[in-house]
Amino acid sequence: MSFEGMFNGYKSGFATFVGRPNAGKSTLLNAIMGKKIAITSNTAQTTRHRFRAVKTTDEFQLVIVDTPGIHKPHDALGEELNTSALKALEDVDVVAMLVDSSQPVGTGDEWVAEQVKRIHTKKVLVLSKADLVDAAQLEEQRAAAEKLADWDAVVACSAETLDGVDEAVATLVGFLPEGPQWFPADMETDQPLEVIVAEFIREKILRSFRDEIPHAIGVQTEEMEYVRKKDLYRIRAIVYTEHDSQKGMIIGKGGAAIKRIGTEAREDLERILGARVFLDLSVKVKKNWRRDAAQIRRFGYGDGA
């Protein structure tokens, strides 16, 4: 039986975004989707899930796999995130390695490139954050990054200004095979709502605190109920920390910090869910959870997601 012409030129397939932490993977994913569906911050390990976003048009369906930044791990959580990111290189049609245009190409980029070189699929170099450099700096970065591997294509783009984003999408789609839609046309992500809720709460904490707290927190959605008559989601979530001192900081004086986090998270969640949200947040201590692979998987981080 011949499949030639069956899909009438419709392109459909999977692309994985990889790169060192803070290369701009999630920000570019949001730019491609035209809305915020993946959390972002300037903190390493912001992305802890292997996250799929689905961009569907009349000409193609591009499934983007966003991964945790690949880095030298310092604990079980780091090892799990690396495992998740490297597994995302398997069985995809094209790999896009993001290199930050505003930062010198370094050993972190070289290590990621070594992992990319091991796979037998199309490879695209994406120079991200191109708005942060001038033309001469961008060309210098391009020359340095091109030496990392044998690339099938090179594109530069800015997720902030959207310059080059359409070109990046067209380049990735160009390497996809013809095929059917793998997901419903109205589906934008494969993440369960409970995971999305927990991640947007964690994002607000990442953006409110610095130093050790962001890495030491995990968030779980315990209950989620939609009350149709009130067009309202009732959500109960728990923020876990590793130490009592961290718990105190997240709660804040008189509960001010956790109240602010809840307010900011609720605003995002109401936009995403399209309904009012009642969010009940609490904070608990689970000592040294980042060293416990079983607990990491219970949180749904890394390959356990």
N, C-alpha and C positions, 0 to 999 in steps of 0.2 A: 504493500500500500504506500503510495507517495503522499508526503505531506506538503509538497511544493505548492505554494500559492494558497494553502489552507488559511493562513493568517493574514493574507493580503498586505504584507509588508509591516504588520504591527509588531513593534519591538517590545520585548518584555524580559526582564531579568534583574539580577542582583548586583549591587555595587557596594563594596565595603570601604568605609573611611577609616584610615589608620594614621597614626602620627604620634609624636611625643605629647605629653600633657600640655594643654593650653595652645595647641596648634590651630584651634578654631574649628574643630570638626562639628560640634553641636551647633555653633553659631551659623556655620554654612548650611547645615541641614535645615535649620529654621528658615534661612533665607530662601532656600530652594522650595520649601513647602509654602512660603508666603505667610507663615504664622508661627508662633512659638509653641512647639510641642515637645522640645527637648530642653532640659534645664541648662543654664550656663552660669559660669562665674570665673573669676581669675584664680581659683583654687585648684591645685592638682587633685586628681581623682574625683572631679565633679561628676563625670559620667561613670557609673558603677554597673550599669546594665548594658547588655548587648541589645541595642535599641533599633527596631526597624521602623522606618517611615516609608510611606507608599505615596509616590507622586504619579497620578494617573491623568492622562490626556487622551484625546482621540487618536493620537499617533503612537503612544508608548505608555508602558507602566514601568517605572523605575523604582525598585525596592532598595532603599538605602539602609545599610547596616552601620549604625554609629557605634563606635567601640570605646572602651576606656583607653586613656592614653597609655601607650606602651612605655614602661620605665623600669629601672632597676628596683625590684621590690625590697621593702624593708620589713614586711610582716606577712602573715598569711593572707590578709586582705589584698595586699599588693600582688602577691603570687596568683591569687584567684582572678584578679582583674586582668593580669597579663595573659593568663590561660584563656580567658574569655575573648580577649582581643585577638589572640593568635588563632583561635578556633574560627573566628569570623573570616579568616582568610581562605577557609576551605569552602569548596563548592560554590564559588561566586563567579560571575562573568567578567568582572573588572574590579581592580583594586585601585583606589585613589589614595595616595599618600600625601598628606598635607604637611607643608613646611612653612613655618611662619616667616614671611618676607622681612619682618622687622628685627629678627634675631639671627645672629650668625649660625650657619650650619655647623652643628657640633657633634659630639660623640653620641648624644641621644638620638639625633636624626640618623647617624650612621648605623646604630644598632637596630633601629626600626627598619631601615632599608635592607639590612642583612636578612631580616625575617621575610621581607617582601620578595627578595630575590630568589628565595627558595621555592616559591610557588610558580606554577606554570599557567599563568593567566595574563590577560592584558593589564598593563600597569600605567597609570596616569599620575604624573607629578602635578600637584596643585599648589601653587604659591599663594598662600592665604594672606589676608590682611594687607593687600597691596596698596590700600589707601594710606598706609602709615609710612610709605617710603616714596622717594622720587624715582623718576625713570632710570637714572643711572644706578641707584641702589638696587632697584628691581632686577636690572640686567646682571648686576654683580651676583645677586642672590641666585638668579636663574642658572648662571654658569657654575656656581658652586653646587647647587642642588642636582643639576643634571649629571654630575659625576657620581652620585650615590648609587645609581642603577641604570639599566638600559630601559628607558621609558618609551612607551608606544605613543605618548602624547604629553605635552606640557601646556598648562594653562595657568594664568594668573587671575585672581579675582579678589573682590572685597565684599564680604557679607554685610558690611555696614552701609556702603554706598550702592551695593548691588551691581557694580561694574564687573563684568566678566562672569557673573553667575549663570546667565543664560548660555554662555559659551561653554562653561564647565558642564552644565547639564547636557548640552548637545554632544559634547565630547564623550561623556559617559554613555549616553544612549546609543551613540554610534557603534559602540563595542558590544551592545546587547544583541542576542539572537532574536529572530522572529519567533513569536510564540503567543500563548494565550495570556489573559490577565490572571495572575496568581492570586490576587485578592479582589474583593468587591470594589467597584469604582469609587464608592463613598468612604472607604476605609483609609484612614491616614496613618495609623500606627497599629502594631500588633500588641502593644503593651496593655495589660488589664488596667481598668480604671483605678483599682486599688494601688497599683504600682505608680501610676501617674500622680495620684494624690500624694503619696509618700514622697515622691521625688520633688514635687513643687514645694512641699514644706521644707525639705532638706535644703533646697536652693536658697530659701529665705534665711536660713541659719548660716549657710556659707557666706552669704553677702553681708550678714550682720556682724560676724565674728572673724577674727584672724587667728594666727598662731596654731595651737594644737587642736582647738575645739572642732573645726570642720572635719578633720580626719577621724575624730573620736566619736562622731555621732552616726547613728543609724535610725531610720524611721520606718515604722510599720503602721499600716492602716488596719485597725482592729475591727471596725464596724463601718458599714456604708449602706445606707438605706435611702431610697428615693420615695418621698411622700407625694404621690401624684396630686392629691387635692390641693396641696400648698405649693406645688412645683418647687420642692425643696429637697436638697440632699442633707441628711444628717450623717455626719462623719465623725468618727472617733479615732484618733491616731496617737501613737506613743513615740516620743523622741527618746532614744536610748543614748546614754553617755557612758564613759568608762570610769569616771570618778565623781565623787560628791561635789567637788569644787566646780566641775564643769556643769553639773546639774544646776548649781546655784547661779552660775553666770547666765545660763540659758533662760532660767525663770526670771532673773533680774529682781531688783528691789521692788517689793510689793507686786511682783508678777508682771512688771512693765515690759520686760523683754519678750516673754512668751506671748503676751497680748499683742505686741507689735508684729511678731512673727506670724501669729494666727490671722491678723487683719490683712497683712500683705499676701499671705498664701490664699486666703479666702477670695480676694479680688481676682487672682489668676484662675482659681478653680471655678468661680462663677462664670468667667469668660469661656473657659474650656467646656464646662458641663452645660452651659446654657440655661442655668437655673440658679436660684438662690441656694446658698450653702450655710449650714450651721456647723461650725468646726469646733470640736472639743479636743484640745491638746493637753497632754500630760507628759511629764518627764520622769524617766526611771534610770537607775544605774545598772549596767550590766558590765561588770569589771572585765577588762582586757578582751573584749569580744573580737577585736581585730586579729587576735592570735588564734582564734578558734574557727577552724574551717567549717565545722558543722553549723555554728551560729551565723557565720557569713552567708551560708546557703539559706538559712532560715530567713534572713533579711532579704534574700533574693538577689544578692549582689554577685557580680562576676558570672562564671559559667553556671552557677546554681540558679540563675534567673530562669 
